């Protein structure tokens, strides 16, 4: 991970597969949202927060084997309130594009609550 950048790997496990033997569409959607979300969370300036407000996914080929998701986006400015559209590309081990997603994040100033682990 880096500012505005994240790369994740989804393992090809039986639990991730559909009835056709390929990675389930919802697993790919979750991979896309998680990848985009981590890039935003890593990049948020102090005093900012973000939330996903849209997720659109296109499926281009059957996803088999480990799937790599990559996103590169703009780093939000401190105090800025704006929507960020992040495109996530997902490829198999052969480099074939199996899915793309656009995740819209609403970024703005706000206090992030600390989670208590009691």
Backbone as JSON, one array per atom type, in Angstrom:
{
  "sequence": "XXXXXXXXXXXXXXXXXXXXXXXXXXXXXXXXXXXXXXXXXXXXXXXXXXXXXXXXXXXXXXXXXXXXXXXXXXXXXXXXXXXXXXXXXXXXXXXXXXXXXXXXXXXXXXXXXXXXXX",
  "N": [[0.84, -1.18, 0.0], [0.33, 2.31, -0.52], [0.28, 5.92, -0.73], [-2.81, 6.51, -1.99], [-2.75, 4.1, -3.3], [-3.23, 0.6, -3.62], [-2.77, -2.94, -3.45], [-4.08, -6.09, -3.63], [-4.43, -9.64, -2.99], [-6.51, -12.27, -3.9], [-7.07, -15.43, -2.88], [-7.53, -18.51, -4.64], [-9.85, -20.38, -3.56], [-11.93, -23.1, -2.56], [-14.17, -22.18, -1.14], [-14.53, -19.67, -2.24], [-15.57, -20.05, -4.72], [-18.05, -20.37, -7.35], [-20.95, -22.16, -8.67], [-20.01, -22.8, -11.17], [-17.37, -23.24, -10.97], [-15.64, -21.11, -10.94], [-14.28, -18.03, -9.55], [-16.52, -16.5, -7.36], [-18.86, -13.93, -8.2], [-19.59, -12.07, -6.2], [-17.44, -12.34, -4.47], [-15.42, -11.18, -5.98], [-16.44, -8.57, -6.14], [-16.32, -7.85, -3.45], [-13.57, -7.99, -3.08], [-12.78, -5.86, -4.75], [-13.99, -3.61, -3.45], [-12.76, -3.72, -0.97], [-10.05, -3.37, -1.67], [-10.09, -0.77, -2.82], [-11.05, 0.62, -0.6], [-9.0, 0.26, 1.33], [-6.95, 1.69, 0.08], [-7.97, 4.28, 0.24], [-8.33, 4.63, 3.06], [-5.67, 4.41, 3.9], [-4.65, 6.72, 2.85], [-6.01, 8.93, 3.83], [-6.05, 12.24, 5.07], [-5.23, 13.53, 8.36], [-8.02, 13.98, 10.45], [-9.95, 13.52, 8.58], [-12.49, 11.53, 6.94], [-13.91, 8.71, 5.22], [-16.4, 7.14, 3.13], [-17.76, 4.42, 1.34], [-19.92, 4.97, -1.36], [-20.91, 4.01, -3.67], [-20.76, 1.13, -5.76], [-19.74, -0.4, -8.62], [-19.5, -3.12, -10.76], [-17.88, -4.83, -13.39], [-17.73, -7.81, -15.25], [-15.41, -9.61, -17.0], [-14.23, -12.01, -17.78], [-14.12, -15.51, -16.89], [-13.12, -15.94, -13.61], [-10.41, -17.5, -12.46], [-8.04, -19.21, -10.41], [-5.52, -17.47, -8.42], [-6.42, -14.07, -7.82], [-5.43, -10.83, -8.58], [-5.88, -7.62, -7.36], [-5.74, -4.2, -8.15], [-5.44, -0.76, -7.39], [-5.15, 2.68, -8.1], [-5.26, 5.9, -7.05], [-6.21, 9.38, -6.52], [-4.84, 11.27, -3.84], [-6.68, 12.53, -1.18], [-7.08, 16.0, -0.3], [-6.34, 17.77, 2.73], [-9.11, 18.61, 4.72], [-10.78, 18.71, 2.56], [-13.91, 18.18, 0.92], [-15.25, 15.83, -1.03], [-16.14, 13.68, -3.8], [-14.55, 10.67, -4.64], [-13.6, 8.72, -7.32], [-12.66, 5.52, -7.8], [-10.94, 3.26, -9.76], [-10.73, -0.15, -9.95], [-8.73, -2.74, -11.02], [-8.79, -6.15, -11.83], [-6.89, -8.99, -12.18], [-5.97, -12.27, -13.43], [-3.54, -14.92, -12.81], [-2.32, -15.22, -15.29], [-2.33, -12.71, -16.28], [-4.63, -11.87, -17.47], [-7.39, -9.71, -17.75], [-9.97, -9.98, -15.6], [-12.02, -8.73, -14.26], [-13.4, -5.49, -13.62], [-13.88, -2.65, -11.53], [-15.68, 0.17, -10.3], [-15.44, 2.25, -7.63], [-17.06, 4.53, -5.65], [-16.13, 6.94, -3.37], [-17.05, 8.98, -0.68], [-15.46, 11.64, 0.61], [-14.52, 13.51, 3.41], [-14.25, 16.07, 5.99], [-14.09, 15.01, 9.37], [-14.63, 13.3, 12.43], [-13.07, 10.39, 13.33], [-14.22, 7.67, 15.04], [-12.81, 5.99, 17.79], [-12.39, 2.53, 18.17], [-13.34, 0.41, 20.73], [-11.88, -2.4, 22.19], [-13.03, -4.43, 24.09]],
  "CA": [[0.0, 0.0, 0.0], [0.98, 3.6, -0.53], [-0.72, 6.98, -0.86], [-3.7, 6.33, -3.13], [-2.45, 2.84, -4.0], [-3.32, -0.66, -2.88], [-2.78, -4.16, -4.26], [-4.45, -7.23, -2.8], [-4.5, -10.93, -3.66], [-7.58, -13.16, -3.47], [-6.7, -16.82, -3.14], [-8.55, -19.36, -5.26], [-10.25, -21.42, -2.6], [-13.24, -23.67, -2.84], [-15.19, -21.32, -0.54], [-14.7, -18.48, -3.08], [-16.04, -20.44, -6.06], [-19.47, -20.54, -7.64], [-21.33, -23.47, -9.2], [-19.29, -23.01, -12.43], [-15.97, -23.5, -10.67], [-14.84, -19.89, -11.01], [-14.44, -17.16, -8.38], [-17.87, -15.94, -7.29], [-18.98, -12.5, -8.52], [-19.58, -11.28, -4.97], [-16.08, -12.35, -3.93], [-14.69, -10.17, -6.75], [-16.95, -7.27, -5.72], [-15.75, -7.6, -2.13], [-12.15, -7.72, -3.31], [-12.67, -4.5, -5.3], [-14.34, -2.63, -2.43], [-11.71, -3.77, 0.06], [-8.83, -2.78, -2.24], [-10.31, 0.67, -2.9], [-11.18, 1.14, 0.76], [-7.68, 0.33, 1.97], [-6.18, 2.8, -0.51], [-8.51, 5.52, 0.8], [-8.0, 4.7, 4.48], [-4.23, 4.63, 4.04], [-4.31, 8.04, 2.32], [-6.79, 10.02, 4.43], [-5.34, 13.16, 5.96], [-5.75, 13.58, 9.71], [-9.26, 14.73, 10.57], [-10.85, 13.2, 7.46], [-13.05, 10.18, 6.9], [-14.51, 8.39, 3.93], [-17.33, 6.02, 3.1], [-18.15, 4.01, -0.01], [-21.31, 5.34, -1.67], [-21.31, 3.31, -4.9], [-19.88, 0.08, -6.24], [-20.17, -0.97, -9.89], [-18.53, -4.14, -11.16], [-18.02, -5.49, -14.69], [-17.06, -9.09, -15.29], [-14.93, -9.75, -18.38], [-13.83, -13.4, -18.04], [-14.21, -16.35, -15.71], [-11.99, -15.72, -12.71], [-9.88, -18.74, -11.9], [-6.7, -19.02, -9.88], [-5.42, -16.27, -7.58], [-6.79, -12.83, -8.51], [-4.77, -9.63, -8.05], [-6.62, -6.37, -7.54], [-4.87, -3.02, -8.03], [-6.08, 0.54, -7.52], [-4.3, 3.87, -7.96], [-6.15, 7.06, -7.07], [-5.72, 10.64, -5.96], [-4.85, 11.43, -2.39], [-7.51, 13.69, -0.84], [-6.44, 17.11, 0.41], [-6.86, 17.97, 4.09], [-10.28, 19.48, 4.8], [-11.55, 18.64, 1.32], [-15.1, 17.36, 0.84], [-15.37, 15.5, -2.45], [-16.28, 12.29, -4.18], [-13.41, 10.09, -5.35], [-13.94, 7.53, -8.1], [-11.49, 4.67, -7.87], [-11.1, 2.11, -10.64], [-9.98, -1.32, -9.5], [-8.54, -3.75, -12.07], [-8.52, -7.47, -11.26], [-6.26, -9.87, -13.17], [-5.56, -13.6, -13.0], [-2.08, -15.16, -12.86], [-1.86, -15.08, -16.68], [-2.42, -11.3, -16.65], [-5.91, -11.59, -18.14], [-8.32, -8.88, -17.0], [-11.19, -10.75, -15.36], [-13.07, -7.87, -13.74], [-13.07, -4.11, -13.25], [-14.89, -2.06, -10.66], [-15.56, 1.57, -9.93], [-15.94, 2.48, -6.28], [-17.11, 5.96, -5.32], [-15.98, 7.25, -1.95], [-17.31, 10.34, -0.23], [-14.39, 12.03, 1.53], [-14.78, 14.8, 4.04], [-13.75, 16.23, 7.35], [-14.9, 14.33, 10.38], [-13.92, 12.6, 13.5], [-13.14, 8.93, 13.26], [-14.34, 7.15, 16.39], [-11.93, 4.89, 18.18], [-13.12, 1.31, 18.51], [-12.87, -0.21, 21.95], [-11.8, -3.86, 22.11], [-13.2, -4.95, 25.46]],
  "C": [[0.88, 1.24, 0.0], [-0.1, 4.66, -0.67], [-1.53, 6.79, -2.14], [-3.53, 5.01, -3.86], [-2.66, 1.65, -3.06], [-3.34, -1.81, -3.88], [-3.06, -5.32, -3.31], [-4.53, -8.49, -3.65], [-5.64, -11.73, -3.05], [-7.2, -14.57, -3.87], [-7.87, -17.56, -3.8], [-8.8, -20.53, -4.32], [-11.64, -21.9, -2.95], [-14.37, -22.78, -2.31], [-15.46, -20.07, -1.37], [-15.33, -18.79, -4.44], [-17.56, -20.54, -6.14], [-19.73, -21.93, -8.2], [-20.64, -23.79, -10.54], [-17.8, -23.26, -12.22], [-15.07, -22.29, -10.79], [-15.1, -19.05, -9.75], [-15.8, -16.48, -8.46], [-17.85, -14.43, -7.52], [-18.93, -11.64, -7.26], [-18.22, -11.28, -4.29], [-15.23, -11.31, -4.66], [-15.14, -8.76, -6.37], [-16.37, -6.89, -4.35], [-14.27, -7.29, -2.23], [-11.95, -6.28, -3.8], [-12.93, -3.45, -4.23], [-13.28, -2.58, -1.34], [-10.43, -3.1, -0.43], [-8.96, -1.26, -2.3], [-10.36, 1.29, -1.5], [-9.85, 1.26, 1.49], [-6.84, 1.46, 1.39], [-6.66, 4.15, 0.03], [-8.1, 5.67, 2.27], [-6.53, 4.99, 4.71], [-3.87, 6.09, 3.72], [-5.03, 9.2, 2.99], [-5.92, 10.93, 5.29], [-5.98, 13.12, 7.35], [-7.01, 14.45, 9.75], [-10.24, 14.49, 9.44], [-11.39, 11.78, 7.63], [-13.68, 9.95, 5.54], [-15.44, 7.2, 4.06], [-17.66, 5.7, 1.64], [-19.61, 4.35, -0.22], [-21.81, 4.68, -2.94], [-20.27, 2.26, -5.24], [-20.49, -0.48, -7.52], [-19.1, -1.92, -10.39], [-18.89, -4.68, -12.54], [-17.18, -6.75, -14.67], [-16.71, -9.4, -16.74], [-14.6, -11.19, -18.75], [-14.03, -14.19, -16.76], [-12.94, -16.16, -14.89], [-11.59, -17.04, -12.09], [-8.44, -18.51, -11.47], [-6.68, -17.8, -8.98], [-5.72, -15.02, -8.42], [-6.12, -11.66, -7.8], [-5.6, -8.41, -8.39], [-5.68, -5.2, -7.28], [-5.71, -1.77, -8.22], [-5.03, 1.63, -7.32], [-5.21, 5.07, -8.08], [-5.49, 8.28, -6.47], [-5.81, 10.63, -4.45], [-5.69, 12.66, -2.07], [-6.72, 14.75, -0.08], [-7.09, 17.28, 1.78], [-8.01, 18.97, 4.06], [-11.17, 19.45, 3.58], [-12.79, 17.76, 1.51], [-15.35, 17.09, -0.64], [-15.66, 14.02, -2.62], [-15.02, 11.87, -4.93], [-13.9, 8.83, -6.04], [-12.67, 6.73, -8.31], [-11.78, 3.48, -8.77], [-10.15, 1.01, -10.19], [-9.92, -2.31, -10.66], [-8.15, -5.06, -11.4], [-8.07, -8.42, -12.37], [-5.97, -11.25, -12.57], [-4.04, -13.74, -13.13], [-1.5, -15.02, -14.27], [-1.89, -13.63, -17.15], [-3.7, -10.93, -17.35], [-6.8, -10.76, -17.2], [-9.62, -9.65, -16.83], [-12.34, -9.87, -14.88], [-12.51, -6.47, -13.5], [-14.21, -3.58, -12.39], [-14.61, -0.58, -10.5], [-16.22, 1.72, -8.57], [-15.9, 3.98, -6.02], [-17.05, 6.11, -3.81], [-16.3, 8.7, -1.72], [-16.29, 10.63, 0.86], [-14.74, 13.38, 2.14], [-14.2, 14.87, 5.43], [-14.67, 15.5, 8.32], [-14.03, 13.62, 11.36], [-14.13, 11.12, 13.32], [-13.17, 8.41, 14.69], [-13.38, 6.0, 16.62], [-12.78, 3.71, 18.59], [-12.5, 0.7, 19.76], [-12.92, -1.72, 21.8], [-11.87, -4.44, 23.51], [-13.57, -6.4, 25.44]]
}
